[in-house]
Amino acid sequence: MAPEPPLLALVGPTASGKTEAAIELALGFGADIVSVDSMLVYRGMDLGTAKPTAAQRARVPHHLIDLAEPSGPFSVARYQALGLVALADLETRGRPALLVGGSGLYFRSLVDDLEFPGTDPATRGELEAEASVVGAERLYRRLAEIDPVAAAKIEPGNVRRTVRALEVAAITGRLFSSYAGAWERYSVDRVRVAGVRVPPELLRARIGSRVIAMVDEGFLDEVRGLLGRGFGGWLTSTQAIGYAEFAAHLGGRLTLDEAVERTVSRTRHLARRQSAWFRRDPRIRWFETGAGGALDVLEDVRAYLGEAPGTA
């Protein structure tokens, strides 16, 4: 029996040109695109997330985009559940899947057997209230006492991650670190991955240009509209790069130039974190690009992803 074709994937940091290249790849392979991006799940957050346009989505079907309102919670566990259903549906219909994006955790949630423990709002609320009273350092010390392995991987001042680790221990009876075993295992036969790597100076320039372009395309109006729909609070969506800064500008707390500058800076930091995450994945074959991003290496990527199973 011939080996089952693997999932195909194109990954890399933000602003590396994956969206445009993925359209061409998907058309050539007769594939649907499955987004592995943590911000594309939010409806109405389009320009700031560089979401594929309506025209691009008309050329190739896209999945796992516009799944939730930005005013509500969304988790990687929910994404994983929806994503596995989408992949199973494509397999049933005989449609290849091309996974595309820069969110390493979302990517691995679909291709590896990662387990995500549930949440409990009441428990989390109690821990957050405690943190506000006793401080982040004391809460972190408690985590270090019960789960030193998890604590060693969390910055002492990171209240969100400390609370999450304590929440999991409280509601599951298992140490947060006990869920990490699967993270060291990579499903080699499940996916064939091409990664695009843009030289740092060129990627910085691409990021700067993209932020300016999204402002020119009406990003302020997009943020203003979201604020009018109740966008706010401490939800993940409200901390999205660009949205937080331009909301602060509209609230009079930042000038437009400051909002642009901070958005560019945060995006560059994000690109470095994404690259560091993907460098740990031994399955990725990297393709060095030029100023044109992923389109510069489109034919090489196409040839690699199109190889018969077992020939990589």
Secondary structure by P-SEA (a helix, b strand, c coil): ccccccccccccccccaaaaaaaaaaaaacbbbbbccccccccccccccccccaaaaaaccccccccccccccccaaaaaaaaaaaaaaaaaacbbbbbbcccaaaaaacccbbbbbbbbaaaaaaaaaaaaaccaaaaaaaaaaacaaaaaaccccaaaaaaaaaaaaaacccccccccccccccccccbbbbbbbccaaaaaaaaaaaaaaaaaacaaaaaaaaaaaccccccccccccaaaaaaaaaaccccaaaaaaaaaaaaaaaaaaaaaaaaaccccbbbbbcccccccaaaaaaaaaacccccc
